[in-house]
Amino acid sequence: MFPLLLFLVQAALAPQSPAPPGALFQEAARAAPISQVVGADNLEEWASFIRPSDSERKFEDIGWRNQFWPAVLEARALGRPILLWTMNGHPLGCT
């Protein structure tokens, strides 16, 4: 419990540039194609609507690490916290 609390406190105190209100949801207002039936005539419209935008894919720019100990060494060297994401169960939530 304590490491999680420490991580949350460090994340809250980290210097950040404030985003303007509603900036995170500006692209979420994309309108769906007029026709709700997908067909050959509107397939590209639906594909561009479904495909994530560049701002929705920003998480891919984060230097994720898939091994714990090298991440610990790197975090120590850079003076940064670690977000350890773990789960128990089926990766798709199936039981």
C-alpha positions, 0 to 999 in steps of 0.5 A: 500500500505504501509504495502505491501511495508514494507513487501517487504523491510523486505523480501529483507533485510532479511539475506539469503544464496545465492543459486548457479546459476540455483539451483532452476531449476536443477530438472525442467530438468526431461525428459518426458517418451519417449512415449507420449501415456500413457498406462499400460506399461509406467504408472509408468514412467508417474506417477513419472514424474508428481509427484512433487519432494521433492524440488518442495514440500518445500512450504509445510514445511512452517508453514502456518497459517489459522487464522489472529490474532494468526499469528499476535501474533506469528509474533510479538513474533518472530519479523517476517513479515506476508505474507497475501494472499487474493483473491476475486472471485472463488478459481479456477478462474471461473467466 
